[in-house]
Amino acid sequence: MFKRDEAEVALGRWTPADARAALAQWAASGLTKTAFAEQQGYTTERLRRWERRLAEGNGGDEVELRLVPLVARETAAPSEGASAKLQLPGGVVLELDTAHVDPRWVAALILDVARGA
């Protein structure tokens, strides 16, 4: 029915593409939303929520990410209070204490901000 990776299936999460496909199947079925949801094993609320989300334009499938040039210079180890600033699209500026921030957390935060989560 839908192409999803195993983790998404295990969590029962839909992508916007999954939701569009389910809503198209519902429309083609001729069933009420409630009957279709029960038949497929979803909740009616899930269909309503995705229908609303997609209608509002909040169901984008992809976020465009670009690599930007970075110049690394050899410096001394970060000292207490050292910081880095990251400027994201839309004017968002993050100032981070480099001695206490996990780079993986920063990467996840940037992806979430870019997706509008």
PDB file as gemmi writes it, atoms N, CA and C in Angstrom:
CRYST1    1.000    1.000    1.000  90.00  90.00  90.00 P 1                      
ATOM      1  N   MET A   1       0.829  -1.196   0.000  1.00  0.00           N  
ATOM      2  CA  MET A   1       0.000   0.000   0.000  1.00  0.00           C  
ATOM      3  C   MET A   1       0.869   1.254   0.000  1.00  0.00           C  
ATOM      4  N   PHE A   2       1.582   1.549   1.090  1.00  0.00           N  
ATOM      5  CA  PHE A   2       2.437   2.718   1.173  1.00  0.00           C  
ATOM      6  C   PHE A   2       3.874   2.256   1.304  1.00  0.00           C  
ATOM      7  N   LYS A   3       4.799   2.997   0.711  1.00  0.00           N  
ATOM      8  CA  LYS A   3       6.211   2.686   0.878  1.00  0.00           C  
ATOM      9  C   LYS A   3       6.752   3.477   2.057  1.00  0.00           C  
ATOM     10  N   ARG A   4       7.133   2.777   3.109  1.00  0.00           N  
ATOM     11  CA  ARG A   4       7.700   3.422   4.288  1.00  0.00           C  
ATOM     12  C   ARG A   4       8.817   2.535   4.809  1.00  0.00           C  
ATOM     13  N   ASP A   5       9.791   3.127   5.496  1.00  0.00           N  
ATOM     14  CA  ASP A   5      10.828   2.292   6.081  1.00  0.00           C  
ATOM     15  C   ASP A   5      10.290   1.608   7.326  1.00  0.00           C  
ATOM     16  N   GLU A   6      11.019   0.620   7.809  1.00  0.00           N  
ATOM     17  CA  GLU A   6      10.526  -0.197   8.917  1.00  0.00           C  
ATOM     18  C   GLU A   6      10.283   0.609  10.184  1.00  0.00           C  
ATOM     19  N   ALA A   7      11.133   1.590  10.469  1.00  0.00           N  
ATOM     20  CA  ALA A   7      10.962   2.404  11.682  1.00  0.00           C  
ATOM     21  C   ALA A   7       9.660   3.190  11.623  1.00  0.00           C  
ATOM     22  N   GLU A   8       9.343   3.752  10.452  1.00  0.00           N  
ATOM     23  CA  GLU A   8       8.102   4.510  10.312  1.00  0.00           C  
ATOM     24  C   GLU A   8       6.892   3.595  10.482  1.00  0.00           C  
ATOM     25  N   VAL A   9       6.982   2.408   9.919  1.00  0.00           N  
ATOM     26  CA  VAL A   9       5.878   1.461  10.029  1.00  0.00           C  
ATOM     27  C   VAL A   9       5.693   1.068  11.490  1.00  0.00           C  
ATOM     28  N   ALA A  10       6.803   0.789  12.191  1.00  0.00           N  
ATOM     29  CA  ALA A  10       6.718   0.384  13.596  1.00  0.00           C  
ATOM     30  C   ALA A  10       6.084   1.476  14.447  1.00  0.00           C  
ATOM     31  N   LEU A  11       6.376   2.742  14.126  1.00  0.00           N  
ATOM     32  CA  LEU A  11       5.813   3.849  14.889  1.00  0.00           C  
ATOM     33  C   LEU A  11       4.424   4.233  14.410  1.00  0.00           C  
ATOM     34  N   GLY A  12       4.008   3.718  13.250  1.00  0.00           N  
ATOM     35  CA  GLY A  12       2.693   4.032  12.730  1.00  0.00           C  
ATOM     36  C   GLY A  12       2.588   5.455  12.202  1.00  0.00           C  
ATOM     37  N   ARG A  13       3.707   6.062  11.891  1.00  0.00           N  
ATOM     38  CA  ARG A  13       3.693   7.443  11.404  1.00  0.00           C  
ATOM     39  C   ARG A  13       3.473   7.482   9.908  1.00  0.00           C  
ATOM     40  N   TRP A  14       2.771   8.517   9.478  1.00  0.00           N  
ATOM     41  CA  TRP A  14       2.565   8.749   8.056  1.00  0.00           C  
ATOM     42  C   TRP A  14       3.436   9.891   7.605  1.00  0.00           C  
ATOM     43  N   THR A  15       3.894   9.790   6.385  1.00  0.00           N  
ATOM     44  CA  THR A  15       4.506  10.929   5.713  1.00  0.00           C  
ATOM     45  C   THR A  15       3.371  11.672   5.004  1.00  0.00           C  
ATOM     46  N   PRO A  16       3.616  12.893   4.554  1.00  0.00           N  
ATOM     47  CA  PRO A  16       2.577  13.567   3.763  1.00  0.00           C  
ATOM     48  C   PRO A  16       2.151  12.749   2.543  1.00  0.00           C  
ATOM     49  N   ALA A  17       3.100  12.043   1.929  1.00  0.00           N  
ATOM     50  CA  ALA A  17       2.753  11.208   0.771  1.00  0.00           C  
ATOM     51  C   ALA A  17       1.825  10.065   1.191  1.00  0.00           C  
ATOM     52  N   ASP A  18       2.083   9.469   2.356  1.00  0.00           N  
ATOM     53  CA  ASP A  18       1.200   8.423   2.867  1.00  0.00           C  
ATOM     54  C   ASP A  18      -0.211   8.971   3.069  1.00  0.00           C  
ATOM     55  N   ALA A  19      -0.287  10.150   3.669  1.00  0.00           N  
ATOM     56  CA  ALA A  19      -1.592  10.757   3.948  1.00  0.00           C  
ATOM     57  C   ALA A  19      -2.337  11.066   2.661  1.00  0.00           C  
ATOM     58  N   ARG A  20      -1.631  11.617   1.674  1.00  0.00           N  
ATOM     59  CA  ARG A  20      -2.287  11.917   0.393  1.00  0.00           C  
ATOM     60  C   ARG A  20      -2.840  10.644  -0.238  1.00  0.00           C  
ATOM     61  N   ALA A  21      -2.043   9.569  -0.185  1.00  0.00           N  
ATOM     62  CA  ALA A  21      -2.481   8.303  -0.773  1.00  0.00           C  
ATOM     63  C   ALA A  21      -3.707   7.760  -0.031  1.00  0.00           C  
ATOM     64  N   ALA A  22      -3.688   7.801   1.289  1.00  0.00           N  
ATOM     65  CA  ALA A  22      -4.828   7.314   2.073  1.00  0.00           C  
ATOM     66  C   ALA A  22      -6.073   8.140   1.791  1.00  0.00           C  
ATOM     67  N   LEU A  23      -5.920   9.459   1.710  1.00  0.00           N  
ATOM     68  CA  LEU A  23      -7.072  10.320   1.431  1.00  0.00           C  
ATOM     69  C   LEU A  23      -7.611  10.086   0.020  1.00  0.00           C  
ATOM     70  N   ALA A  24      -6.722   9.821  -0.922  1.00  0.00           N  
ATOM     71  CA  ALA A  24      -7.164   9.524  -2.290  1.00  0.00           C  
ATOM     72  C   ALA A  24      -7.913   8.189  -2.324  1.00  0.00           C  
ATOM     73  N   GLN A  25      -7.406   7.207  -1.583  1.00  0.00           N  
ATOM     74  CA  GLN A  25      -8.091   5.911  -1.520  1.00  0.00           C  
ATOM     75  C   GLN A  25      -9.463   6.063  -0.878  1.00  0.00           C  
ATOM     76  N   TRP A  26      -9.538   6.867   0.176  1.00  0.00           N  
ATOM     77  CA  TRP A  26     -10.833   7.099   0.827  1.00  0.00           C  
ATOM     78  C   TRP A  26     -11.807   7.735  -0.163  1.00  0.00           C  
ATOM     79  N   ALA A  27     -11.352   8.778  -0.878  1.00  0.00           N  
ATOM     80  CA  ALA A  27     -12.228   9.476  -1.830  1.00  0.00           C  
ATOM     81  C   ALA A  27     -12.728   8.516  -2.914  1.00  0.00           C  
ATOM     82  N   ALA A  28     -11.841   7.625  -3.359  1.00  0.00           N  
ATOM     83  CA  ALA A  28     -12.220   6.685  -4.422  1.00  0.00           C  
ATOM     84  C   ALA A  28     -13.089   5.543  -3.898  1.00  0.00           C  
ATOM     85  N   SER A  29     -13.072   5.311  -2.596  1.00  0.00           N  
ATOM     86  CA  SER A  29     -13.792   4.161  -2.031  1.00  0.00           C  
ATOM     87  C   SER A  29     -15.304   4.334  -2.010  1.00  0.00           C  
ATOM     88  N   GLY A  30     -15.761   5.587  -1.931  1.00  0.00           N  
ATOM     89  CA  GLY A  30     -17.193   5.836  -1.814  1.00  0.00           C  
ATOM     90  C   GLY A  30     -17.729   5.613  -0.408  1.00  0.00           C  
ATOM     91  N   LEU A  31     -16.842   5.257   0.514  1.00  0.00           N  
ATOM     92  CA  LEU A  31     -17.251   5.032   1.904  1.00  0.00           C  
ATOM     93  C   LEU A  31     -17.237   6.341   2.681  1.00  0.00           C  
ATOM     94  N   THR A  32     -17.925   6.333   3.801  1.00  0.00           N  
ATOM     95  CA  THR A  32     -17.791   7.479   4.699  1.00  0.00           C  
ATOM     96  C   THR A  32     -16.382   7.445   5.267  1.00  0.00           C  
ATOM     97  N   LYS A  33     -15.936   8.576   5.777  1.00  0.00           N  
ATOM     98  CA  LYS A  33     -14.597   8.645   6.362  1.00  0.00           C  
ATOM     99  C   LYS A  33     -14.463   7.642   7.513  1.00  0.00           C  
ATOM    100  N   THR A  34     -15.512   7.557   8.326  1.00  0.00           N  
ATOM    101  CA  THR A  34     -15.495   6.639   9.473  1.00  0.00           C  
ATOM    102  C   THR A  34     -15.412   5.180   9.014  1.00  0.00           C  
ATOM    103  N   ALA A  35     -16.219   4.810   8.038  1.00  0.00           N  
ATOM    104  CA  ALA A  35     -16.227   3.423   7.538  1.00  0.00           C  
ATOM    105  C   ALA A  35     -14.882   3.069   6.907  1.00  0.00           C  
ATOM    106  N   PHE A  36     -14.329   3.993   6.120  1.00  0.00           N  
ATOM    107  CA  PHE A  36     -13.038   3.746   5.485  1.00  0.00           C  
ATOM    108  C   PHE A  36     -11.937   3.592   6.534  1.00  0.00           C  
ATOM    109  N   ALA A  37     -11.941   4.480   7.517  1.00  0.00           N  
ATOM    110  CA  ALA A  37     -10.917   4.425   8.557  1.00  0.00           C  
ATOM    111  C   ALA A  37     -10.985   3.098   9.303  1.00  0.00           C  
ATOM    112  N   GLU A  38     -12.181   2.683   9.663  1.00  0.00           N  
ATOM    113  CA  GLU A  38     -12.343   1.401  10.367  1.00  0.00           C  
ATOM    114  C   GLU A  38     -11.867   0.237   9.506  1.00  0.00           C  
ATOM    115  N   GLN A  39     -12.218   0.272   8.229  1.00  0.00           N  
ATOM    116  CA  GLN A  39     -11.822  -0.795   7.305  1.00  0.00           C  
ATOM    117  C   GLN A  39     -10.296  -0.899   7.199  1.00  0.00           C  
ATOM    118  N   GLN A  40      -9.631   0.252   7.212  1.00  0.00           N  
ATOM    119  CA  GLN A  40      -8.178   0.282   7.038  1.00  0.00           C  
ATOM    120  C   GLN A  40      -7.407   0.171   8.361  1.00  0.00           C  
ATOM    121  N   GLY A  41      -8.119   0.296   9.468  1.00  0.00           N  
ATOM    122  CA  GLY A  41      -7.453   0.207  10.764  1.00  0.00           C  
ATOM    123  C   GLY A  41      -6.877   1.522  11.252  1.00  0.00           C  
ATOM    124  N   TYR A  42      -7.354   2.647  10.723  1.00  0.00           N  
ATOM    125  CA  TYR A  42      -6.936   3.973  11.184  1.00  0.00           C  
ATOM    126  C   TYR A  42      -8.044   4.546  12.051  1.00  0.00           C  
ATOM    127  N   THR A  43      -7.730   5.656  12.681  1.00  0.00           N  
ATOM    128  CA  THR A  43      -8.795   6.400  13.356  1.00  0.00           C  
ATOM    129  C   THR A  43      -9.324   7.445  12.376  1.00  0.00           C  
ATOM    130  N   THR A  44     -10.586   7.785  12.551  1.00  0.00           N  
ATOM    131  CA  THR A  44     -11.178   8.838  11.723  1.00  0.00           C  
ATOM    132  C   THR A  44     -10.436  10.149  11.962  1.00  0.00           C  
ATOM    133  N   GLU A  45     -10.027  10.364  13.192  1.00  0.00           N  
ATOM    134  CA  GLU A  45      -9.313  11.604  13.534  1.00  0.00           C  
ATOM    135  C   GLU A  45      -8.008  11.727  12.762  1.00  0.00           C  
ATOM    136  N   ARG A  46      -7.322  10.612  12.543  1.00  0.00           N  
ATOM    137  CA  ARG A  46      -6.074  10.657  11.768  1.00  0.00           C  
ATOM    138  C   ARG A  46      -6.347  11.184  10.369  1.00  0.00           C  
ATOM    139  N   LEU A  47      -7.391  10.692   9.728  1.00  0.00           N  
ATOM    140  CA  LEU A  47      -7.735  11.183   8.387  1.00  0.00           C  
ATOM    141  C   LEU A  47      -8.113  12.657   8.420  1.00  0.00           C  
ATOM    142  N   ARG A  48      -8.914  13.052   9.399  1.00  0.00           N  
ATOM    143  CA  ARG A  48      -9.316  14.467   9.503  1.00  0.00           C  
ATOM    144  C   ARG A  48      -8.104  15.368   9.714  1.00  0.00           C  
ATOM    145  N   ARG A  49      -7.234  14.945  10.628  1.00  0.00           N  
ATOM    146  CA  ARG A  49      -6.060  15.762  10.942  1.00  0.00           C  
ATOM    147  C   ARG A  49      -5.178  15.950   9.713  1.00  0.00           C  
ATOM    148  N   TRP A  50      -4.922  14.857   8.970  1.00  0.00           N  
ATOM    149  CA  TRP A  50      -4.094  14.972   7.776  1.00  0.00           C  
ATOM    150  C   TRP A  50      -4.793  15.757   6.661  1.00  0.00           C  
ATOM    151  N   GLU A  51      -6.084  15.584   6.551  1.00  0.00           N  
ATOM    152  CA  GLU A  51      -6.837  16.343   5.546  1.00  0.00           C  
ATOM    153  C   GLU A  51      -6.691  17.841   5.818  1.00  0.00           C  
ATOM    154  N   ARG A  52      -6.840  18.200   7.077  1.00  0.00           N  
ATOM    155  CA  ARG A  52      -6.701  19.609   7.480  1.00  0.00           C  
ATOM    156  C   ARG A  52      -5.260  20.090   7.283  1.00  0.00           C  
ATOM    157  N   ARG A  53      -4.306  19.290   7.710  1.00  0.00           N  
ATOM    158  CA  ARG A  53      -2.895  19.670   7.598  1.00  0.00           C  
ATOM    159  C   ARG A  53      -2.493  19.908   6.138  1.00  0.00           C  
ATOM    160  N   LEU A  54      -2.896  19.012   5.268  1.00  0.00           N  
ATOM    161  CA  LEU A  54      -2.556  19.158   3.850  1.00  0.00           C  
ATOM    162  C   LEU A  54      -3.280  20.351   3.221  1.00  0.00           C  
ATOM    163  N   ALA A  55      -4.524  20.587   3.617  1.00  0.00           N  
ATOM    164  CA  ALA A  55      -5.278  21.728   3.090  1.00  0.00           C  
ATOM    165  C   ALA A  55      -4.643  23.050   3.509  1.00  0.00           C  
ATOM    166  N   GLU A  56      -4.043  23.070   4.697  1.00  0.00           N  
ATOM    167  CA  GLU A  56      -3.394  24.282   5.203  1.00  0.00           C  
ATOM    168  C   GLU A  56      -1.985  24.458   4.652  1.00  0.00           C  
ATOM    169  N   GLY A  57      -1.525  23.483   3.865  1.00  0.00           N  
ATOM    170  CA  GLY A  57      -0.182  23.586   3.295  1.00  0.00           C  
ATOM    171  C   GLY A  57       0.911  23.171   4.261  1.00  0.00           C  
ATOM    172  N   ASN A  58       0.574  22.406   5.299  1.00  0.00           N  
ATOM    173  CA  ASN A  58       1.571  21.983   6.283  1.00  0.00           C  
ATOM    174  C   ASN A  58       2.013  20.559   6.065  1.00  0.00           C  
ATOM    175  N   GLY A  59       1.950  20.096   4.847  1.00  0.00           N  
ATOM    176  CA  GLY A  59       2.318  18.709   4.592  1.00  0.00           C  
ATOM    177  C   GLY A  59       3.432  18.574   3.591  1.00  0.00           C  
ATOM    178  N   GLY A  60       4.390  19.499   3.609  1.00  0.00           N  
ATOM    179  CA  GLY A  60       5.493  19.422   2.656  1.00  0.00           C  
ATOM    180  C   GLY A  60       6.291  18.150   2.821  1.00  0.00           C  
ATOM    181  N   ASP A  61       6.656  17.518   1.728  1.00  0.00           N  
ATOM    182  CA  ASP A  61       7.411  16.272   1.783  1.00  0.00           C  
ATOM    183  C   ASP A  61       8.890  16.495   2.015  1.00  0.00           C  
ATOM    184  N   GLU A  62       9.405  17.570   1.502  1.00  0.00           N  
ATOM    185  CA  GLU A  62      10.845  17.742   1.546  1.00  0.00           C  
ATOM    186  C   GLU A  62      11.205  19.144   1.997  1.00  0.00           C  
ATOM    187  N   VAL A  63      12.372  19.225   2.573  1.00  0.00           N  
ATOM    188  CA  VAL A  63      12.950  20.502   2.955  1.00  0.00           C  
ATOM    189  C   VAL A  63      14.255  20.618   2.186  1.00  0.00           C  
ATOM    190  N   GLU A  64      14.441  21.725   1.518  1.00  0.00           N  
ATOM    191  CA  GLU A  64      15.668  21.912   0.764  1.00  0.00           C  
ATOM    192  C   GLU A  64      16.788  22.309   1.717  1.00  0.00           C  
ATOM    193  N   LEU A  65      17.812  21.495   1.736  1.00  0.00           N  
ATOM    194  CA  LEU A  65      18.994  21.797   2.531  1.00  0.00           C  
ATOM    195  C   LEU A  65      20.156  21.988   1.576  1.00  0.00           C  
ATOM    196  N   ARG A  66      20.959  22.978   1.861  1.00  0.00           N  
ATOM    197  CA  ARG A  66      22.119  23.246   1.016  1.00  0.00           C  
ATOM    198  C   ARG A  66      23.377  23.230   1.866  1.00  0.00           C  
ATOM    199  N   LEU A  67      24.465  22.793   1.270  1.00  0.00           N  
ATOM    200  CA  LEU A  67      25.749  22.898   1.928  1.00  0.00           C  
ATOM    201  C   LEU A  67      26.287  24.300   1.688  1.00  0.00           C  
ATOM    202  N   VAL A  68      26.892  24.859   2.687  1.00  0.00           N  
ATOM    203  CA  VAL A  68      27.493  26.178   2.549  1.00  0.00           C  
ATOM    204  C   VAL A  68      28.967  26.069   2.867  1.00  0.00           C  
ATOM    205  N   PRO A  69      29.785  26.928   2.275  1.00  0.00           N  
ATOM    206  CA  PRO A  69      31.221  26.853   2.530  1.00  0.00           C  
ATOM    207  C   PRO A  69      31.525  27.111   4.004  1.00  0.00           C  
ATOM    208  N   LEU A  70      32.487  26.388   4.497  1.00  0.00           N  
ATOM    209  CA  LEU A  70      32.929  26.562   5.870  1.00  0.00           C  
ATOM    210  C   LEU A  70      34.441  26.554   5.867  1.00  0.00           C  
ATOM    211  N   VAL A  71      35.018  27.535   6.509  1.00  0.00           N  
ATOM    212  CA  VAL A  71      36.468  27.597   6.625  1.00  0.00           C  
ATOM    213  C   VAL A  71      36.812  27.268   8.070  1.00  0.00           C  
ATOM    214  N   ALA A  72      37.575  26.208   8.261  1.00  0.00           N  
ATOM    215  CA  ALA A  72      37.991  25.824   9.608  1.00  0.00           C  
ATOM    216  C   ALA A  72      39.420  26.297   9.828  1.00  0.00           C  
ATOM    217  N   ARG A  73      39.624  26.929  10.946  1.00  0.00           N  
ATOM    218  CA  ARG A  73      40.957  27.403  11.303  1.00  0.00           C  
ATOM    219  C   ARG A  73      41.381  26.722  12.584  1.00  0.00           C  
ATOM    220  N   GLU A  74      42.636  26.397  12.664  1.00  0.00           N  
ATOM    221  CA  GLU A  74      43.139  25.772  13.874  1.00  0.00           C  
ATOM    222  C   GLU A  74      43.160  26.805  14.995  1.00  0.00           C  
ATOM    223  N   THR A  75      42.548  26.446  16.099  1.00  0.00           N  
ATOM    224  CA  THR A  75      42.506  27.346  17.246  1.00  0.00           C  
ATOM    225  C   THR A  75      42.760  26.544  18.505  1.00  0.00           C  
ATOM    226  N   ALA A  76      42.884  27.245  19.572  1.00  0.00           N  
ATOM    227  CA  ALA A  76      43.041  26.581  20.856  1.00  0.00           C  
ATOM    228  C   ALA A  76      41.728  25.896  21.217  1.00  0.00           C  
ATOM    229  N   ALA A  77      41.777  24.971  22.156  1.00  0.00           N  
ATOM    230  CA  ALA A  77      40.565  24.294  22.620  1.00  0.00           C  
ATOM    231  C   ALA A  77      39.572  25.339  23.109  1.00  0.00           C  
ATOM    232  N   PRO A  78      38.288  25.074  22.915  1.00  0.00           N  
ATOM    233  CA  PRO A  78      37.285  26.044  23.360  1.00  0.00           C  
ATOM    234  C   PRO A  78      37.403  26.296  24.859  1.00  0.00           C  
ATOM    235  N   SER A  79      37.303  27.527  25.206  1.00  0.00           N  
ATOM    236  CA  SER A  79      37.363  27.870  26.621  1.00  0.00           C  
ATOM    237  C   SER A  79      35.950  28.055  27.150  1.00  0.00           C  
ATOM    238  N   GLU A  80      35.828  28.097  28.454  1.00  0.00           N  
ATOM    239  CA  GLU A  80      34.517  28.326  29.073  1.00  0.00           C  
ATOM    240  C   GLU A  80      33.941  29.618  28.511  1.00  0.00           C  
ATOM    241  N   GLY A  81      32.717  29.579  28.069  1.00  0.00           N  
ATOM    242  CA  GLY A  81      32.065  30.771  27.545  1.00  0.00           C  
ATOM    243  C   GLY A  81      32.285  30.987  26.056  1.00  0.00           C  
ATOM    244  N   ALA A  82      33.077  30.105  25.398  1.00  0.00           N  
ATOM    245  CA  ALA A  82      33.264  30.251  23.950  1.00  0.00           C  
ATOM    246  C   ALA A  82      31.937  29.967  23.262  1.00  0.00           C  
ATOM    247  N   SER A  83      31.669  30.658  22.166  1.00  0.00           N  
ATOM    248  CA  SER A  83      30.395  30.457  21.493  1.00  0.00           C  
ATOM    249  C   SER A  83      30.566  30.466  19.984  1.00  0.00           C  
ATOM    250  N   ALA A  84      29.552  29.958  19.338  1.00  0.00           N  
ATOM    251  CA  ALA A  84      29.484  29.974  17.874  1.00  0.00           C  
ATOM    252  C   ALA A  84      28.101  30.470  17.503  1.00  0.00           C  
ATOM    253  N   LYS A  85      28.023  31.217  16.414  1.00  0.00           N  
ATOM    254  CA  LYS A  85      26.735  31.696  15.924  1.00  0.00           C  
ATOM    255  C   LYS A  85      26.434  31.024  14.593  1.00  0.00           C  
ATOM    256  N   LEU A  86      25.198  30.567  14.463  1.00  0.00           N  
ATOM    257  CA  LEU A  86      24.719  29.979  13.224  1.00  0.00           C  
ATOM    258  C   LEU A  86      23.542  30.807  12.750  1.00  0.00           C  
ATOM    259  N   GLN A  87      23.617  31.279  11.521  1.00  0.00           N  
ATOM    260  CA  GLN A  87      22.496  32.029  10.965  1.00  0.00           C  
ATOM    261  C   GLN A  87      21.758  31.118  10.010  1.00  0.00           C  
ATOM    262  N   LEU A  88      20.471  30.895  10.305  1.00  0.00           N  
ATOM    263  CA  LEU A  88      19.621  30.019   9.511  1.00  0.00           C  
ATOM    264  C   LEU A  88      18.723  30.845   8.606  1.00  0.00           C  
ATOM    265  N   PRO A  89      18.152  30.213   7.593  1.00  0.00           N  
ATOM    266  CA  PRO A  89      17.213  30.934   6.731  1.00  0.00           C  
ATOM    267  C   PRO A  89      16.078  31.531   7.558  1.00  0.00           C  
ATOM    268  N   GLY A  90      15.559  32.627   7.102  1.00  0.00           N  
ATOM    269  CA  GLY A  90      14.471  33.282   7.809  1.00  0.00           C  
ATOM    270  C   GLY A  90      14.950  34.193   8.923  1.00  0.00           C  
ATOM    271  N   GLY A  91      16.260  34.424   8.988  1.00  0.00           N  
ATOM    272  CA  GLY A  91      16.794  35.346   9.980  1.00  0.00           C  
ATOM    273  C   GLY A  91      17.004  34.769  11.363  1.00  0.00           C  
ATOM    274  N   VAL A  92      16.827  33.452  11.523  1.00  0.00           N  
ATOM    275  CA  VAL A  92      17.047  32.836  12.825  1.00  0.00           C  
ATOM    276  C   VAL A  92      18.544  32.744  13.093  1.00  0.00           C  
ATOM    277  N   VAL A  93      18.963  33.233  14.254  1.00  0.00           N  
ATOM    278  CA  VAL A  93      20.376  33.162  14.641  1.00  0.00           C  
ATOM    279  C   VAL A  93      20.479  32.370  15.934  1.00  0.00           C  
ATOM    280  N   LEU A  94      21.311  31.329  15.914  1.00  0.00           N  
ATOM    281  CA  LEU A  94      21.556  30.527  17.104  1.00  0.00           C  
ATOM    282  C   LEU A  94      22.941  30.867  17.633  1.00  0.00           C  
ATOM    283  N   GLU A  95      23.030  31.171  18.909  1.00  0.00           N  
ATOM    284  CA  GLU A  95      24.323  31.363  19.544  1.00  0.00           C  
ATOM    285  C   GLU A  95      24.496  30.234  20.538  1.00  0.00           C  
ATOM    286  N   LEU A  96      25.554  29.451  20.359  1.00  0.00           N  
ATOM    287  CA  LEU A  96      25.738  28.238  21.124  1.00  0.00           C  
ATOM    288  C   LEU A  96      27.027  28.282  21.933  1.00  0.00           C  
ATOM    289  N   ASP A  97      26.966  27.747  23.137  1.00  0.00           N  
ATOM    290  CA  ASP A  97      28.147  27.578  23.984  1.00  0.00           C  
ATOM    291  C   ASP A  97      28.845  26.323  23.473  1.00  0.00           C  
ATOM    292  N   THR A  98      29.947  26.474  22.764  1.00  0.00           N  
ATOM    293  CA  THR A  98      30.599  25.348  22.098  1.00  0.00           C  
ATOM    294  C   THR A  98      31.199  24.331  23.055  1.00  0.00           C  
ATOM    295  N   ALA A  99      31.434  24.715  24.265  1.00  0.00           N  
ATOM    296  CA  ALA A  99      32.004  23.771  25.223  1.00  0.00           C  
ATOM    297  C   ALA A  99      30.950  22.817  25.780  1.00  0.00           C  
ATOM    298  N   HIS A 100      29.675  23.136  25.626  1.00  0.00           N  
ATOM    299  CA  HIS A 100      28.626  22.336  26.256  1.00  0.00           C  
ATOM    300  C   HIS A 100      27.528  21.859  25.319  1.00  0.00           C  
ATOM    301  N   VAL A 101      27.717  21.947  24.027  1.00  0.00           N  
ATOM    302  CA  VAL A 101      26.661  21.564  23.087  1.00  0.00           C  
ATOM    303  C   VAL A 101      27.147  20.406  22.222  1.00  0.00           C  
ATOM    304  N   ASP A 102      26.339  19.359  22.155  1.00  0.00           N  
ATOM    305  CA  ASP A 102      26.629  18.193  21.326  1.00  0.00           C  
ATOM    306  C   ASP A 102      26.338  18.545  19.862  1.00  0.00           C  
ATOM    307  N   PRO A 103      27.307  18.370  18.965  1.00  0.00           N  
ATOM    308  CA  PRO A 103      27.091  18.704  17.547  1.00  0.00           C  
ATOM    309  C   PRO A 103      25.915  17.945  16.927  1.00  0.00           C  
ATOM    310  N   ARG A 104      25.640  16.733  17.400  1.00  0.00           N  
ATOM    311  CA  ARG A 104      24.494  15.977  16.860  1.00  0.00           C  
ATOM    312  C   ARG A 104      23.178  16.657  17.220  1.00  0.00           C  
ATOM    313  N   TRP A 105      23.118  17.243  18.421  1.00  0.00           N  
ATOM    314  CA  TRP A 105      21.921  17.972  18.826  1.00  0.00           C  
ATOM    315  C   TRP A 105      21.724  19.191  17.926  1.00  0.00           C  
ATOM    316  N   VAL A 106      22.825  19.884  17.632  1.00  0.00           N  
ATOM    317  CA  VAL A 106      22.748  21.064  16.764  1.00  0.00           C  
ATOM    318  C   VAL A 106      22.237  20.659  15.382  1.00  0.00           C  
ATOM    319  N   ALA A 107      22.758  19.557  14.858  1.00  0.00           N  
ATOM    320  CA  ALA A 107      22.312  19.094  13.537  1.00  0.00           C  
ATOM    321  C   ALA A 107      20.826  18.766  13.544  1.00  0.00           C  
ATOM    322  N   ALA A 108      20.356  18.071  14.580  1.00  0.00           N  
ATOM    323  CA  ALA A 108      18.926  17.740  14.678  1.00  0.00           C  
ATOM    324  C   ALA A 108      18.079  18.999  14.811  1.00  0.00           C  
ATOM    325  N   LEU A 109      18.556  19.970  15.581  1.00  0.00           N  
ATOM    326  CA  LEU A 109      17.832  21.226  15.752  1.00  0.00           C  
ATOM    327  C   LEU A 109      17.713  21.969  14.421  1.00  0.00           C  
ATOM    328  N   ILE A 110      18.794  22.039  13.679  1.00  0.00           N  
ATOM    329  CA  ILE A 110      18.777  22.731  12.389  1.00  0.00           C  
ATOM    330  C   ILE A 110      17.788  22.076  11.437  1.00  0.00           C  
ATOM    331  N   LEU A 111      17.765  20.739  11.401  1.00  0.00           N  
ATOM    332  CA  LEU A 111      16.808  20.026  10.535  1.00  0.00           C  
ATOM    333  C   LEU A 111      15.376  20.322  10.967  1.00  0.00           C  
ATOM    334  N   ASP A 112      15.107  20.306  12.263  1.00  0.00           N  
ATOM    335  CA  ASP A 112      13.758  20.597  12.740  1.00  0.00           C  
ATOM    336  C   ASP A 112      13.330  22.018  12.396  1.00  0.00           C  
ATOM    337  N   VAL A 113      14.238  22.967  12.553  1.00  0.00           N  
ATOM    338  CA  VAL A 113      13.913  24.371  12.232  1.00  0.00           C  
ATOM    339  C   VAL A 113      13.646  24.490  10.735  1.00  0.00           C  
ATOM    340  N   ALA A 114      14.476  23.841   9.925  1.00  0.00           N  
ATOM    341  CA  ALA A 114      14.308  23.901   8.462  1.00  0.00           C  
ATOM    342  C   ALA A 114      12.987  23.278   8.028  1.00  0.00           C  
ATOM    343  N   ARG A 115      12.540  22.247   8.727  1.00  0.00           N  
ATOM    344  CA  ARG A 115      11.273  21.598   8.404  1.00  0.00           C  
ATOM    345  C   ARG A 115      10.081  22.353   8.952  1.00  0.00           C  
ATOM    346  N   GLY A 116      10.315  23.289   9.864  1.00  0.00           N  
ATOM    347  CA  GLY A 116       9.225  24.029  10.469  1.00  0.00           C  
ATOM    348  C   GLY A 116       8.545  23.251  11.581  1.00  0.00           C  
ATOM    349  N   ALA A 117       9.256  22.305  12.162  1.00  0.00           N  
ATOM    350  CA  ALA A 117       8.664  21.481  13.232  1.00  0.00           C  
ATOM    351  C   ALA A 117       8.528  22.239  14.524  1.00  0.00           C  
TER     352      ALA A 117                                                      
END                                                                             
